[in-house]
Structure formats: structure tokens, C-alpha cells
Amino acid sequence: MSSNASVIQKLRLLNHFFSQELGFAINVNNYYDADNSYLQQVIVKRRGIPISLAMVYMKLTQQISVMVKRLSFPGHCLMKLTIPVGRHHDRSRKRRKLITRAVGRTARTVSAE
């Protein structure tokens, strides 16, 4: 990754790396398994619940100098990224969509692919 890559470029690459190459995903087959909450098990199995996947993802964002924060929102795991053009949100459950960005009065989705 180029050191002068934009934040959006970094997130696109990280999203692809996280979900496609490393294979991290929600454990849909056994969602309520206790191992989905233990980070060491999430890292080994590459499966977890949204909040544990978000914690691993956020740690990776720190490694590429992108600061993502967790938002407290009832019943959901959201992450917030603030960049000069505005605020961007990523719902961990919808990993195929990188971010939804407000542009004026309309919303535009930036695809991870």
C-alpha cells in the first residue's frame, strides 16, 4: 500500500484483505457460540459476532494509520471514521458495503469491490 494512499483507498484494500483474503465473517452457522466473543478464538477461527469482528478490524485500521472509533448504538455495532469531507459509517454486518457517505442531501454508497 502506498504511503500517500487516501483513507478511502486504504479502507477498500483493508476491507478486501479482512474479508476476502483473511476470510473474517459473521458466524452465521453458530451465531450464539461463546467462542464468537473471545478475540483469540475469533482470530483463530476467523468467525465471530459483529462487535468482535469490529474490534479486530479496528486494530488493523490502527496499523495503517486510519483512526476508526466504535459508536454506541442500541442493538448494533457501528464504526465511525471522520475524514475532512465528513463522517462515514460502516455497519459491521454489511461488510460488502464499505461506507455510506452523505453527499449534499443524497446518500452515496462506496462499494468495497
WONOR-V951503 format. One record per residue. N is the residue number from 1. RES is the residue in one small letter. SS is DSSP state (hx for helix, st for strand, lp for the rest). OMEGA is omega in whole degrees, 0 to 359 (none if undefined). D_LAST is the distance of its C-alpha to the last C-alpha in Angstrom with 2 decimals. Layout:
n = <N/N>
res = <RES/RES>
ss = <SS/SS>
omega = <OMEGA/OMEGA>
d_last = <D_LAST/D_LAST>
//
This chain:
n = <1/2/3/4/5/6/7/8/9/10/11/12/13/14/15/16/17/18/19/20/21/22/23/24/25/26/27/28/29/30/31/32/33/34/35/36/37/38/39/40/41/42/43/44/45/46/47/48/49/50/51/52/53/54/55/56/57/58/59/60/61/62/63/64/65/66/67/68/69/70/71/72/73/74/75/76/77/78/79/80/81/82/83/84/85/86/87/88/89/90/91/92/93/94/95/96/97/98/99/100/101/102/103/104/105/106/107/108/109/110/111/112/113>
res = <m/s/s/n/a/s/v/i/q/k/l/r/l/l/n/h/f/f/s/q/e/l/g/f/a/i/n/v/n/n/y/y/d/a/d/n/s/y/l/q/q/v/i/v/k/r/r/g/i/p/i/s/l/a/m/v/y/m/k/l/t/q/q/i/s/v/m/v/k/r/l/s/f/p/g/h/c/l/m/k/l/t/i/p/v/g/r/h/h/d/r/s/r/k/r/r/k/l/i/t/r/a/v/g/r/t/a/r/t/v/s/a/e>
ss = <lp/lp/lp/lp/lp/lp/hx/hx/hx/hx/hx/hx/hx/hx/hx/hx/hx/hx/hx/hx/hx/lp/lp/lp/st/st/lp/lp/lp/lp/lp/lp/lp/hx/hx/hx/hx/lp/hx/hx/hx/hx/hx/hx/hx/lp/st/st/lp/hx/hx/hx/hx/hx/hx/hx/hx/hx/hx/hx/hx/hx/hx/lp/lp/lp/lp/st/st/st/st/st/st/lp/lp/st/st/st/st/st/st/st/st/lp/lp/st/st/st/st/st/st/lp/lp/lp/lp/lp/st/st/st/st/st/st/st/lp/lp/st/st/st/st/st/st/lp/lp>
omega = <180/180/180/178/178/179/180/178/179/181/177/179/180/180/177/180/184/187/184/184/179/176/177/180/176/178/182/181/181/187/186/176/181/180/179/180/180/186/180/178/177/180/180/185/182/178/179/175/185/184/178/176/179/179/178/180/181/177/178/179/177/182/179/176/173/184/178/179/177/176/174/181/186/175/182/174/181/175/181/175/177/176/186/183/177/180/181/180/177/174/184/181/183/185/179/177/184/180/169/187/177/178/185/179/180/178/178/179/176/183/179/184/none>
d_last = <16.42/18.51/20.98/20.54/16.75/16.12/15.48/12.13/11.14/12.77/11.07/7.47/9.19/11.29/8.97/7.54/11.26/12.71/11.25/10.43/13.08/15.62/15.12/16.06/16.21/18.80/21.93/22.23/25.06/27.26/26.04/29.51/30.18/31.63/29.59/26.46/28.17/29.29/26.85/28.35/27.71/24.14/23.47/25.35/24.07/20.45/21.11/22.40/22.68/20.44/22.89/23.21/19.50/19.36/22.26/20.69/17.45/19.78/21.78/18.89/18.14/21.82/21.57/19.24/21.45/19.30/21.55/20.22/23.00/23.52/24.83/27.66/27.08/29.15/27.51/23.96/22.16/20.50/19.44/20.21/19.11/21.46/20.74/23.05/21.51/21.71/20.72/17.31/17.10/14.81/16.30/16.05/16.35/13.18/10.76/7.83/8.55/8.65/11.70/13.97/15.96/19.35/20.17/23.85/24.70/21.45/18.24/14.82/11.53/8.77/5.39/3.79/0.00>
//
